[in-house]
Amino acid sequence: MPESKAVPIHPARNVLGSLRVPGDKSISHRYAMLATLAEGPSRLHNFSLGADCASTLGCVQALGAKVERDEQGRLTIEGLGPRLKAPAVPLDCGNSGSTMRMLAGIVAGQSFASEMLGDESLSRRPMKRIIEPLTQMGAEIRATQDGCAPLHITGGKLHGIEYRPLVASAQVKSCLLFAGLLAEGVTTVEEPMRTRDHGELALRAFGVKVERKQAGVSIQGGQQLHPLEVTIPGDISSAAFFLCAASIFPESNLVIDGVSLNPTRSALLDVLAAMGCRISMLRVEEQHGELVGTISLVPGKGPHLVIAGAQTAALVDELPVLAAIAPYTAGGLEVRDAGELRVKESDRLAVVTQNLLAMGAQVEQTADGWRIPGVQKLHGAEINSFGDHRIAMAFAIAALRAEGDTLIRNPECVAISYPNFFQDLEQVVER
């Protein structure tokens, strides 16, 4: 077998300067899908360049949308309205669970059959969480015995339901709201915990009325979407890696421009503040319901932290990098209620533990989290990303303060969400 590629990460002294991160992946997915359901051209600036969002674009093209990107990077999607075209080929979602779960709600409301498939990793991820409610709404869906892809969805006439997911998931919520848009009557999703609200905000941006009452979000079927032109804010989950890097060097000073400050995504800033970091939010403005601004961070020292319950759910994408830097913090970190990390692109609980141990860290893995003491010294090591973009990026950050060089194996997986990650990291690292 050919030797896997590797990127060397050298120790750093500080993280300094400013940068912009790519367009928010969660928002990009949702805008592309809803633009397909609008009648006419929508123009999306700063659309994510990651492979996951490229999978969404490939799928909406297969469903009849016309997609073009100009020399300035502006994406134009010519929508068809609510009734799409039957795809001539299976809808290939690649590695993107967001694509499969959310787009399933749209194809379930069409008058044709579709097959949705993904790569080996996506084919192991749980899909029963969307299959069950979509079936209740009237769709016919076949999957593997374990409830995984490929999904064979026979769309048709849907009806609204009231549904409470067992797992707090913004993807499930968006899936059902998108299906509810194409259904008769009202669809209500009652969240067990508040999740990111990009789906609701995107629907409103396209002219759809969405109501929230306490934990419930409701949509009336049959509403028309209007095309729009919008700039997608920078992805705070991508910014998280640089913010965490800056937090572990006492002389760091980092500014990230044009990033999403959506309150349902800001839990990371609360954690970094609890770690003693001084965080400023500048030039904050609202763009189609999304708050956007500039984040400035200066590091500090804080106490031992425990992340649990609703905060864990809000930080699901950022937990790997928080765990990766936890050994360097003053107080260490304990994470609970994070069992969802076991069914991501990798078993992130196990993989983070394995890589921290490889770097010489003390770490205890529990059934649903970690206990990681602070004030540790780590050494460089060979890190296996397991093809998981967030693992590769998280341990590139941990490597910056380790003694000696670190090799990140299979680094190409960062293209899933952040193709230029390693280049951008070099821009703000001082050695």
N, C-alpha and C positions, 0 to 999 in steps of 0.2 A: 504493500500500500504506500502511496506517496506521502511524504512527511507533511503534516499540516502547516499552514502558514502561522507565523507568530509576529507580534509587534513587541519590541522591547520598550519598557517604561523605565526611565532613569529617575533616581531620587531628585526632589525639587527642594528649593529653599523657601519659596513663596508663590502665591497666586496673585497676580496683579493685572490691572487693566480692565478693558471693557470688551464686550462682544454681544452679538445677537445670535439667538438660537433659532433653529428651524421652526416653521409653522406648526402649531399644535396638532398633534396626530389625531387626538380624539375629535377635535372640531373639524379637521379636514375630512375625515371619514363621513361625518354627518352632513356637512355641507355638500359633498359630492353626491351623496345618495338623494338628498332632498332636491338638489338642483336637477337631478334626473326626473323627478316627479313634477317639477315646475314646467310651465309652458313657455319656451323661449330661452334665450341665452343668459346664463349666470356667469359672472366674471370673478374669479377667486384669486386674490393676490397672496403671495407667501404660502401657497399650498405646500404641505409637507412633501419632501422629496424622498421619504423613506419607502422601502419596498412594500410595507404593509398598505400604505395608502395607494401605491401603484396597483396593488391587487384590487382595491376597491374600484379604481378607475378602469381596470381591465374588465371587471364584472359589469359595470354600468354601460360600458361600450357594447358588451355582448348582449345587453338588454335593450340596445337601440339608441343610446345617447351618443351624441357626437362630442368628442373631447379633443381640444387643441390646446397646446402650450406655446406661447409666442417667445420671442428672443429675450424679453424682459422677465420671463418666468411666469407671466400671468396665465392662469388656466381658464379656458372658456368651456363650459358644458352646456350644450344645447339640449334642453329637456324636452320630454315627450308628453308631459301631463301624467295623470295617474295611471294610464293604461300603457304598459310597456310592451316590447316585442319579445316573442318567445326566443330564447337563445338557441343558436344552432349547435353550440358546444357546451359542455359542462362549465359552470361558473367556478373558476379556479381562484380560491381565496389564499393560496400560498401558505404563509405562516400566520395569517391575520385572523385571530379569533374575533376581532371587532368587525371585520368584513362579513364573516360567516354569520355571526349572531344577529347583527343589526339588519343586514340585507335580507336575511331570511324572513323578517317581518314584512318586507316589501314584496318579495316574490310570492309569499303566501297569499297575498291579496290579488294576484294576477289570475287570468283565465287560462293559464297554461301550466305545464309541468316543467320543473327545473331540477337539475342535479347540481349540488354544491359540494365541492371537494377541496382538499388542502394537502399540504405536505405531511410528512410522517409525524412531525411534532403536533400539528393541528389536528391530525386524525386521532390523537390520543386525548384531546381535551374534551371536557364534558359539554354535551349539547342538549341533554334532557331538560335543562333549565329553560330552554326556549321551545323545545318540542312539545312539552306538556301544555303550556298556555296557548300556543298557536293551534294545537289540535283542539283545545276547548273552543277556540274561536271559529273552527270550521275547516281548517286546513288538514290535508292528509300528508303525513310525513313518515318516511321510512328511514331508519338509520341502522347502525350495527347493533348487535345484541347489547353492547355496553352503552348505547345511546351516543355514539360518536359518529363523525363523518366517515364516509360521504352521506349527505342528506339528499333524499329524493322527495321533493316537495311538489305536491299537486295543489296548485292554488285554486281559488274559487271565491264564492260568496262568503265573506266573513261577517261575524256579528260581534258586537262589543261585549266585553266581560269585565268583571271586577276580579283582580288577581293580586295576591300577596306572595311575592317570591320568597323561597326559603333562604336564598342567599342574596345579600345586598349586592346588586350589580347594576351599574349604569348601562351596560350593554344590553342586559335583559329588559330594562326599563325602556330604552330607546327602541329596541325591537318591537315591543308591544305597542308603544305609541305610534310607530310607523305603520304597524299593521292596523291599529285603530283608526288611523287616518283613512284607510281604504275599506273600513268595515261599516256596517250599518249600526247606528246607535252610538252609545258612549262606552269608551274603554277607560278603565281606571286601574292604575297600578299603585298599590299601597306599599311603600318601602319599609322593610324592617329597620333599616338605618338610612339616613340621608346619604345619597350618592351624588356624584358630579352631575350637574344639570345642563350640560352642553346640548343634549337632545332637545330639551324644552326650549332653551334659548334659540337654538337653530330653527326650530319650527316657527317660533314667533318672528324670527328674522325673515322668514319666507311668507309671512302673513297669516299664519295659522294661530287660532286661539287655543291656548292651553291653560287649564285652570289647576292651581295647587291649593288644596285645603289640608292643613296639617301634614300628615305623612302621605296623603294621596295626590296623585297627578292624573288629570282626566283630559281626554280629547274627544271631541265630537267628530264622527266620521263624515266623509264627503266634502271636506273643506278644500278650497283651491289654493295652490301654492303659486306665489309670484316670484319670478326670477329677481336676483339682486346682484350688486357688486359690493365686495367686501374684502378687507385685508384681514387675514387670519393672524392672530397674535402668536408670539413665540411660545413654545411648549415648555411649561414650567417643570414637567417631568424630565425634559432634557436639561433645563437650567439647573435642576437639582444636583447633577453631578458636579458642576462647577461651583455651586454654592457650598456643597459639602467639602469640596477640595479646599476652598478658601477658609472654611471653618477650622481646619486642622493645622494651619500655619499662623503663628501669632502676629506676623507682620503683613498678612495679606490685606488687600483692599480691592474688591471686585465690584464691577457695575455690569448689569445685564439689561439691555434696552429692549423695549417693545414686547414684554413678556405678559402672558395671561396672568391676571390677578383674581381670577374667578374665586369667590369665597369658598366654593365647594372643592377647590384644589389648593387652598392656601395652608393646609395643615402642616406642610413642610416648613413654612416660615415660622409657625408657632413652635415647632420642635427646635429649630435652629435658635430661635430667641430664648427658649428654655435652656439651651446649651450655653447661653451667655453671649451669643452673637448680637451685634448691634445692626439691625436691619432697618433701612429706610426705603419707603416707596414714594417715588417721585413721578411727576407728570402723569398722574392717573386720569384716565378718561374712559368713557363708555363707548363701545363700538358694537352696535346691534345687540345690546344686552350684555356683552362680555366686557369686563373691566380689563384694561390694558395699561401698563405703566413700566417704569424702570425700577429695578431692585438694586440697592447698594448694600453690601455686607462687609462688616469689619468683625473679625473673630473675637471670642472671649471664652471664659471658663464657666461651666455650669454644673449642676448636681447630677446624680444618677437619675436616669429617666426611665419611665415605664410607659410603653405605648400599648393600648388595649382597646377593645370594644370598637366604638364608632370611629375613633381616631385611627385604629389599624385599617379599617375599611377605606378611610379617606386617603391613606398613605400607601395603598397596595403597590403602586408602581415605584415608590421611593424607598421602600423598606430595604431592598438589597444594598443600596449605596449607604443608607444609614447604618446598617449592620457592618458594612465593610470599613467604615471609619470609626465605629464605636470603640475599638481598642485604643485609639488615640485620644479619646475624649477624657475629660477630668473625672466624670462620674460613671461612665459605662452606660449600658443600655439593656433593658429587658423588653422583649416584644411578646405579646400574647395575642390569641385569637386570630392568628395569621395562617390557618390551615389552607386558605385559598391559594397560598403561594406554592403548594404542592402540585397544582394542576395548571401552572403557567407553561411557558415554553420549555422549562425544565422544572424539576422539583427544587424550587429556589431555596427552600429551607435546608435541604440536604446539600445542595451545591455551594451555597454560601458558607455553610459549616465546613465542608471539605476544603475549600480554598483558604479560609481563615486558618485552619489547622496547618495547611501547607506553608503558610507564612509565619508559623510559630505562635499564633494567638491562642489564648485560652478562650474557649467558647463552649457552651453547653446547649445542645439542641434539644428542645422539648417537642411534644406532640404537635404544638401549634405555634412555635416561636423559638426564641433564643434568649440565653442569658450571657452577656458579654461584659466582662469587667473592663474598666478604663485603665489609663496610664500604663499601657503595654508598649513594648518594642517589638516590631515585626521585621522580618527579613524578606528579601526578594525571593521569589520562587517561580516555578512554572505553573501558570494558572490555566485550567481548562474552562473555557467559556461554555462548553456543552452546546454550542450553537445558539446561546441565549444572549441577545443584545444587551440586556440590562446587567447581566453578570459580567460580560466583557468590560463594560464601561465602569461598573462599580469597582472592579478590582484594578482597573487602570488608575482610579483615584486612590485606592488604598496603597498602591505601589509608590505613589509620589512621596510618601513619608517613610517608606521601608528602608532598611539598610541594605544596599546593594540593588542590582537591577532585577526587574521582573519581566517575564515573558508571558504575554497574553496569547494563548493558542486559539486558533479559529477566530481571529478578530474581525473577519469580513462580515460576521453576523450583525455588526453595528449598523449595517446598511438597512436593516429592517426598520429602524426609526431615525437614525442619525448618521447618514453616510460620511459626513465630514468631521466626525467626532474627534478623531485623533489629531487632525490638523488644527482644529479649533483649540484643543487642549494645549498644544504647543504654543499657541499665541499668547496664552495667559500664564504660563508657567515660567518662573524665574529659577535659573539654576546657577 
